[in-house]
Amino acid sequence: MTQPDQTPTTSRHLVRIERFDEPALAHVAELVLDRPEALNAVSTAMAAAIRDATQQLADDDTVRCVLLTSSHEKAFCVGADLKERNTLTDAELVQQRPLARSAYGGVLALPMPVIAAVDGFALGGGFELALSCDIIVAGEGALVGLPEVGVGVIPGGGGTQLLVRRVGWSRAARMIFTAAKLPAAEALAMGAVDEVVVAGGARGRALELARTIAANSPVGLRNAKRAMRLGADVDLASGLEIEDACWRATAFSGDRREGVAAFAEKRTPNWPGR
């Protein structure tokens, strides 16, 4: 397995961004959840770190694919920091809410493909972070779920919307209403994750996918994702108009010209990007 450059591109506490020395991964960034002592529970400070890191990634035109991973081998993220939450007044909880939304929304809004590598626990807000990604790879030992109704709240990081869109109303309803925690194989069967690999192997498989993705046109990747996201909840005619706009934004780019030339000359493209 290729290891990331050990010098992080940011000194931000609780979350870090890693880049790679391997040429095939030069355009891949790894967003590492790094609060292992709390199993990556999302505190107020960690939410701010995720928000800031995702903004940094969104603004970086050199990034073609992002991995969302954990520094803890037994936990991806266990969700909101309930110990901290228990100390908050109602007023403080109201004040915290926009920050929490900006963290989950920051992952969801990343303009390039994002792969979640899930090993261990991905519960509540932790699973919502994974659901905010485009592809979820899970290790065999992963346990995922949205158990919020069991502690008197509801999923608030996009879970009620994203899970329904992934697996359909009835399956999402059963999972959320029962506060179920599903092993990886069961989550795969219902479509809540996309691939299951050997325990501890989620990050390695995610890196393989990232290599393949990052070899493609950065303009094409971003516009394909934009078309898919914007068109997901509109009627077909409107979706086709969205697709056409994204096609035009790609077809008259330097990437299209380079891609066609490279194909004709039987060489690897040297994408100019945006």
C-alpha positions in Angstrom: 0.0 0.0 0.0 1.3 3.4 -0.9 1.8 5.6 2.2 1.1 9.3 2.1 3.7 11.9 2.3 4.2 12.2 6.1 4.4 16.0 5.9 0.8 17.2 6.1 -0.2 20.2 4.0 -2.1 21.6 6.9 -1.3 21.8 10.7 -5.0 21.9 11.5 -5.8 20.0 14.7 -8.2 17.1 14.7 -8.3 16.8 10.9 -5.4 16.7 8.5 -4.9 16.7 4.7 -2.3 14.4 3.2 -0.8 14.4 -0.3 1.1 11.6 -1.9 4.5 11.2 -3.5 3.5 8.4 -5.9 2.9 10.1 -9.4 -0.3 8.2 -9.9 -1.7 9.7 -6.7 -0.3 13.2 -7.2 -3.8 14.6 -7.8 -5.4 12.7 -4.8 -5.8 14.2 -1.4 -6.6 12.3 1.8 -8.8 14.0 4.4 -8.0 12.2 7.6 -10.3 12.3 10.6 -7.7 12.5 13.4 -9.2 12.5 16.9 -8.5 8.9 17.8 -8.8 9.3 21.6 -12.5 10.0 21.1 -13.0 7.6 18.1 -13.3 10.7 15.9 -16.5 12.0 17.7 -17.4 15.3 16.1 -17.0 18.0 18.6 -17.5 21.7 17.9 -13.8 22.1 17.3 -13.7 19.1 15.0 -16.7 20.3 13.0 -14.9 23.6 12.4 -11.8 21.7 11.3 -13.8 19.6 8.8 -15.4 22.7 7.5 -12.1 24.5 7.0 -10.4 21.4 5.4 -13.2 20.8 2.9 -13.1 24.5 1.9 -9.3 24.2 1.4 -9.8 21.1 -0.8 -12.7 22.6 -2.8 -10.4 25.6 -3.7 -7.5 23.4 -4.8 -7.6 22.8 -8.6 -4.9 20.2 -8.3 -7.1 17.8 -6.5 -9.1 15.3 -8.7 -10.2 12.9 -6.0 -10.5 13.0 -2.2 -10.3 10.1 0.2 -12.1 10.5 3.6 -10.3 8.2 6.1 -9.7 7.8 9.8 -6.5 7.6 11.8 -8.1 5.0 14.1 -8.2 1.4 12.8 -11.3 0.5 14.8 -13.4 3.6 14.1 -14.2 5.8 11.1 -16.3 8.1 13.2 -18.8 7.5 16.0 -20.8 10.6 15.3 -21.5 13.7 17.4 -19.6 14.2 20.6 -22.4 13.4 23.0 -20.2 14.1 26.1 -19.8 17.7 24.8 -23.4 17.8 23.7 -24.5 17.0 27.2 -22.8 20.1 28.5 -24.5 22.5 26.1 -27.4 24.7 26.9 -30.3 24.9 24.4 -28.9 28.3 23.3 -25.5 26.9 22.8 -26.9 24.0 20.8 -28.7 26.4 18.6 -25.5 28.4 18.1 -23.5 25.2 17.3 -26.0 24.0 14.6 -24.8 26.1 11.6 -21.2 25.0 12.3 -22.3 21.3 12.4 -24.2 21.7 9.1 -21.2 23.4 7.5 -19.0 20.4 8.3 -21.3 17.8 6.8 -22.2 20.2 4.0 -18.6 20.8 3.3 -18.0 17.1 2.5 -21.2 16.9 0.4 -20.3 20.0 -1.6 -16.8 18.9 -2.6 -16.7 19.4 -6.4 -14.5 16.4 -7.1 -15.2 12.7 -6.5 -14.9 11.7 -2.9 -14.4 8.1 -1.6 -15.1 7.2 2.1 -12.9 4.4 3.4 -14.8 2.9 6.4 -13.3 0.4 8.8 -14.8 0.0 12.3 -17.6 2.1 13.6 -19.4 4.6 11.3 -22.4 5.6 13.4 -24.7 8.6 13.5 -22.8 11.6 12.2 -19.9 9.4 11.3 -22.1 7.5 8.8 -23.5 10.8 7.6 -20.0 11.9 6.7 -19.6 8.7 4.7 -23.0 9.2 3.1 -21.9 12.7 2.0 -19.2 11.0 -0.2 -19.8 9.6 -3.7 -18.5 6.1 -3.0 -18.3 4.2 0.2 -15.8 1.3 0.6 -16.2 -0.6 3.9 -14.0 -3.2 5.6 -15.7 -6.5 6.6 -15.6 -5.4 10.3 -17.4 -2.1 9.7 -20.5 -1.3 11.6 -22.8 1.5 10.2 -26.0 3.1 11.2 -28.0 6.1 12.1 -29.1 5.3 15.7 -30.1 8.9 16.6 -33.7 8.2 17.6 -32.4 6.0 20.3 -30.9 9.0 22.1 -33.8 11.4 21.5 -32.7 13.2 18.3 -32.8 12.5 14.6 -30.0 12.3 12.0 -29.0 15.9 11.4 -26.0 15.7 9.1 -28.0 14.8 6.0 -28.8 11.3 6.9 -32.6 11.4 6.5 -32.1 12.7 3.0 -29.0 10.9 1.8 -29.9 7.4 3.0 -33.3 7.6 1.4 -31.7 8.6 -1.9 -29.2 5.7 -1.6 -31.4 2.9 -0.6 -35.1 4.0 -1.0 -37.7 5.0 1.5 -38.6 1.7 3.0 -35.1 0.5 3.7 -34.0 3.9 5.0 -37.2 4.0 7.2 -36.5 0.6 8.7 -32.8 1.5 9.4 -33.5 4.9 10.9 -36.7 4.0 12.9 -35.1 0.9 14.5 -31.8 2.7 15.2 -30.2 -0.3 13.6 -26.4 -0.8 13.4 -25.6 -2.9 10.4 -22.5 -5.0 9.7 -20.8 -4.3 6.4 -22.3 -7.3 4.5 -25.8 -6.3 5.4 -25.2 -2.7 4.6 -23.9 -3.7 1.2 -26.9 -5.9 0.5 -29.3 -2.9 1.0 -27.0 -0.5 -0.9 -25.9 1.6 2.1 -22.3 1.0 1.2 -20.9 0.3 -2.3 -18.2 -2.3 -1.7 -17.0 -4.5 1.1 -13.3 -5.6 1.3 -11.2 -7.5 3.9 -11.2 -5.9 7.4 -8.6 -3.2 7.5 -8.5 -3.0 3.7 -10.9 -0.1 3.0 -8.3 2.5 2.7 -6.1 0.4 0.3 -9.1 -0.3 -1.9 -10.1 3.4 -1.9 -6.6 4.3 -3.0 -6.9 1.9 -5.9 -10.1 3.5 -7.0 -8.5 7.0 -6.5 -5.7 6.1 -8.9 -8.2 5.2 -11.6 -10.3 8.3 -11.0 -7.4 10.7 -10.8 -6.1 9.6 -14.2 -9.2 11.1 -15.9 -9.9 14.7 -16.9 -10.3 17.0 -13.9 -12.7 19.2 -15.8 -14.7 16.1 -16.8 -14.8 14.7 -13.3 -16.1 17.9 -11.8 -18.7 18.5 -14.4 -19.9 14.9 -14.4 -20.3 15.1 -10.6 -22.1 18.4 -11.0 -24.5 17.1 -13.6 -25.3 14.0 -11.5 -25.8 15.9 -8.2 -27.9 18.7 -9.8 -29.9 16.3 -11.9 -30.7 13.8 -9.2 -33.9 15.3 -7.9 -35.4 17.0 -11.0 -37.6 15.6 -13.8 -35.9 14.0 -16.7 -36.2 16.9 -19.1 -34.7 19.3 -16.6 -31.9 16.8 -15.8 -31.0 16.6 -19.5 -30.7 20.4 -19.7 -28.4 20.3 -16.7 -26.4 17.6 -18.4 -26.2 19.6 -21.6 -24.9 22.7 -19.7 -22.2 20.5 -18.0 -21.3 18.9 -21.3 -20.8 22.3 -22.9 -18.6 23.4 -20.0 -16.5 20.3 -20.7 -16.6 20.0 -24.4 -15.1 23.4 -25.1 -12.3 23.0 -22.5 -8.6 22.4 -22.9 -9.2 18.9 -21.4 -11.4 17.9 -24.2 -8.9 19.0 -26.8 -6.1 17.3 -25.0 -8.1 14.1 -24.5 -9.0 13.8 -28.2 -5.4 14.6 -29.2 -4.0 12.0 -26.8 -6.4 9.4 -28.0 -5.4 10.0 -31.7 -1.7 10.0 -30.8 -2.1 6.9 -28.6 -0.5 8.5 -25.5 -1.4 9.4 -22.0 -3.3 12.7 -21.7 -1.5 15.6 -20.0 -4.7 17.3 -18.7 -4.5 21.1 -18.5 -7.4 21.3 -16.1 -9.4 24.3 -15.3 
